[in-house]
Amino acid sequence: MAEKKRARTKSGKFIPDDPSTPEVNEAWVTTKKTSKKKSTSSASLPPKGTAQYKAMLLRGEIEE
């Protein structure tokens, strides 16, 4: 899903919209949302069969 953000210059100031181009709005840019996936190492996982392990499976934090 795309997300709209205010366009900025390299110094961090907002870019204004140019009124001579009505079909394009330069003041806003569309960015892609990045999903950050939690990484779990096998050393930090609880033993299989425990309630903690089953809860992590249900929440979708780990795959079996």
C-alpha distances in whole Angstrom, upper triangle without the diagonal:
4,7,10,13,17,18,21,24,25,28,25,26,23,23,25,24,26,28,29,26,25,22,20,19,20,20,16,14,10,9,7,6,9,10,14,16,20,22,26,29,31,34,32,31,34,36,35,36,36,34,32,31,30,28,26,26,25,22,21,22,24,24,28
4,7,10,13,15,18,21,22,24,22,22,20,20,21,20,23,25,26,23,22,19,17,16,16,16,12,10,6,6,5,6,10,12,15,18,21,24,28,31,34,36,34,34,36,39,38,40,39,37,35,34,34,31,29,29,28,25,24,24,27,27,31
4,7,10,12,15,18,20,22,19,19,17,17,19,18,21,23,25,22,21,19,17,15,15,14,10,8,6,5,6,7,10,13,16,19,22,25,28,31,34,36,34,34,37,40,39,40,40,38,35,35,34,32,30,30,29,26,25,25,28,29,33
4,7,9,12,16,18,20,17,17,14,14,15,14,18,19,22,19,18,16,14,11,12,10,6,6,5,6,9,10,13,16,19,22,25,28,31,35,38,39,37,37,40,43,43,44,43,41,39,38,38,35,33,34,33,29,28,29,31,33,36
4,6,9,13,15,16,13,13,10,11,13,13,17,19,21,19,19,18,15,12,11,9,6,6,6,7,10,11,14,17,19,23,25,28,32,35,38,39,37,38,40,44,44,45,44,42,39,39,39,36,34,35,34,31,30,30,32,34,38
4,6,10,13,14,10,10,7,8,9,10,14,16,19,17,17,17,14,10,9,6,5,6,9,10,14,15,18,21,22,26,28,31,35,38,41,42,40,41,44,47,47,49,47,45,42,42,43,40,37,38,38,34,33,33,36,38,41
4,7,10,11,9,8,6,6,8,10,12,16,18,16,17,16,13,10,7,5,5,6,9,10,14,16,18,22,23,27,30,32,36,38,42,43,41,42,45,48,48,50,49,47,44,44,44,42,39,40,40,36,35,35,37,39,43
4,7,8,5,5,4,5,9,11,14,17,19,18,19,19,16,13,10,8,9,9,12,13,16,18,20,23,24,28,30,32,36,38,42,43,41,42,45,49,49,51,50,48,45,45,46,43,40,41,41,38,37,36,38,40,44
4,5,5,5,6,6,10,13,14,18,20,19,21,21,17,15,11,10,12,12,15,15,19,21,22,25,26,30,32,34,38,40,44,44,43,44,47,51,51,53,52,51,48,47,48,46,43,44,44,41,39,38,41,42,46
4,5,8,10,10,14,16,18,22,23,22,24,24,21,18,15,14,15,14,17,17,20,21,22,25,26,29,31,33,36,38,42,43,41,43,46,49,50,53,51,50,47,46,48,45,42,44,44,40,39,38,40,42,45
4,6,9,11,14,17,19,23,24,24,26,26,23,20,17,15,16,16,19,19,22,23,24,27,27,31,33,34,38,40,43,44,42,44,47,51,52,54,52,51,48,47,49,46,43,45,45,42,41,39,41,44,47
4,7,9,13,16,18,22,24,23,24,25,21,18,15,13,14,14,17,17,20,20,22,25,25,29,30,33,36,38,42,42,40,42,45,49,49,51,50,48,45,45,46,44,41,42,42,39,38,36,39,41,45
4,7,9,13,15,19,21,21,22,23,19,16,13,11,13,14,17,18,21,22,24,27,28,32,33,36,39,41,45,46,43,45,48,51,52,54,53,51,48,48,49,46,43,45,45,41,40,39,42,44,48
4,6,10,13,15,18,18,18,19,16,13,10,7,9,11,15,16,19,21,23,26,27,31,33,36,39,42,45,46,44,45,48,51,52,54,52,51,47,47,48,45,43,44,44,40,39,38,41,43,47
4,7,9,12,15,14,15,16,13,10,7,5,8,10,14,16,19,21,24,27,29,32,35,37,41,43,47,48,46,47,50,53,54,55,54,53,49,49,50,47,45,46,45,42,41,40,43,44,48
4,6,9,12,12,13,15,12,9,7,5,9,12,15,18,22,23,26,29,31,35,38,40,44,46,50,51,49,50,53,56,56,58,57,55,52,52,52,49,47,48,47,44,43,42,45,47,50
4,6,9,8,9,11,8,6,5,5,8,11,15,18,21,23,26,30,32,36,38,41,44,47,51,52,50,51,54,57,57,58,57,55,52,52,52,50,47,48,47,44,43,43,45,47,50
4,6,6,8,10,8,7,7,8,11,14,17,20,24,26,29,33,35,38,41,44,47,50,54,55,53,54,57,60,60,61,60,59,56,55,55,53,50,51,50,47,46,46,48,50,53
4,5,6,9,9,9,9,11,14,16,19,23,26,29,32,35,38,41,44,47,50,53,56,58,56,57,59,62,62,63,63,61,58,58,57,55,53,53,52,49,48,48,51,52,55
4,6,9,9,10,11,13,16,18,21,24,27,30,33,37,39,43,46,48,52,54,58,59,58,58,61,64,64,65,65,63,60,59,59,57,54,55,54,51,50,50,52,53,57
4,6,6,8,9,12,13,15,18,21,24,27,30,34,36,40,43,45,49,52,55,57,55,55,58,61,61,62,62,60,57,56,56,54,51,52,51,48,46,47,49,50,53
4,6,7,10,12,13,15,17,21,24,27,30,33,36,39,42,45,49,52,55,57,55,55,58,60,60,61,61,59,56,56,55,53,50,51,49,47,45,46,48,49,53
4,7,10,12,13,14,15,19,21,24,28,31,34,37,40,43,46,49,52,54,52,53,55,58,57,59,58,56,54,53,53,50,48,48,47,44,43,44,46,46,50
4,6,9,9,10,12,16,19,22,25,28,31,34,37,40,44,46,50,51,50,50,53,56,55,57,56,54,52,51,51,48,46,46,45,42,41,41,43,44,48
4,6,6,8,11,14,18,20,23,27,29,33,36,38,42,45,48,50,48,48,51,54,54,55,54,52,50,49,49,47,44,45,44,41,39,40,42,43,47
4,5,7,10,14,17,20,23,26,28,32,35,37,41,44,47,49,47,48,50,53,53,55,54,52,50,49,49,47,44,45,44,41,39,39,42,43,47
4,7,10,13,17,19,22,25,27,31,34,36,40,43,46,47,45,46,49,52,52,54,53,51,48,48,48,45,43,43,43,39,38,38,41,42,46
4,7,10,13,15,18,22,24,28,30,33,37,40,43,44,42,43,46,49,49,50,49,47,44,44,44,41,39,40,39,36,35,35,37,39,42
4,6,10,13,16,19,21,25,28,30,34,37,40,42,40,40,43,46,46,48,47,45,43,42,42,40,37,37,37,34,32,32,35,36,40
4,7,10,13,16,19,22,25,28,31,34,38,39,38,38,41,44,43,45,44,43,40,39,39,37,34,34,34,31,29,29,32,33,36
4,6,9,13,15,19,22,24,28,31,34,36,34,34,37,40,40,42,41,40,37,36,36,34,31,31,31,28,26,26,28,30,33
4,6,10,13,16,19,21,25,28,31,33,31,31,34,37,37,38,38,37,34,33,33,31,28,28,28,25,23,23,25,26,30
4,6,10,13,16,19,22,25,28,30,28,28,31,34,34,35,35,33,30,29,30,27,25,25,25,22,20,20,22,23,27
4,6,9,13,15,19,22,25,27,25,25,28,31,31,33,32,31,28,27,27,26,22,23,23,20,18,17,19,21,24
4,6,10,12,16,19,22,24,22,22,25,28,27,29,29,27,24,23,24,22,19,19,19,16,14,14,16,17,21
4,6,9,13,16,19,21,19,19,22,25,25,27,27,26,22,21,22,20,17,18,19,16,14,12,14,16,20
4,6,9,13,16,18,16,16,19,22,22,24,23,22,19,18,19,18,14,15,16,13,11,9,10,13,16
4,6,10,13,15,12,13,16,19,19,21,21,20,17,15,17,15,12,13,15,12,10,7,9,12,15
4,7,10,12,10,11,14,17,18,20,20,20,17,15,17,16,13,14,16,14,12,9,9,11,14
4,7,8,7,7,11,13,14,17,17,17,14,12,15,14,11,12,15,13,12,8,8,10,13
4,5,6,7,11,13,14,17,17,18,15,13,16,17,13,14,18,17,15,11,10,12,13
4,5,5,8,10,11,15,15,17,14,12,15,16,13,14,17,17,15,12,10,12,12
4,6,8,10,12,16,15,17,14,13,16,17,15,16,20,19,18,15,13,15,15
4,7,9,12,15,14,15,12,11,14,14,12,14,17,16,16,12,11,14,15
4,6,8,11,10,12,9,7,11,12,9,11,14,14,13,10,9,11,12
4,6,9,7,9,6,6,9,10,9,11,14,14,15,12,11,13,13
4,6,6,9,8,7,10,12,11,12,15,16,16,15,13,14,12
4,6,9,9,6,8,11,11,10,13,15,15,14,12,12,10
4,7,8,7,7,10,11,11,13,15,16,16,14,14,11
4,5,5,6,9,10,11,13,15,16,15,14,15,13
4,5,5,6,9,10,11,12,14,14,14,15,14
4,6,5,6,9,10,11,12,11,11,14,14
4,5,5,6,9,10,11,10,9,10,10
4,5,5,6,9,10,10,10,10,10
4,5,5,6,9,9,10,12,12
4,5,5,6,5,6,9,10
4,6,5,6,5,6,7
4,5,8,9,9,11
4,6,8,10,12
4,5,7,10
4,7,10
4,7
4
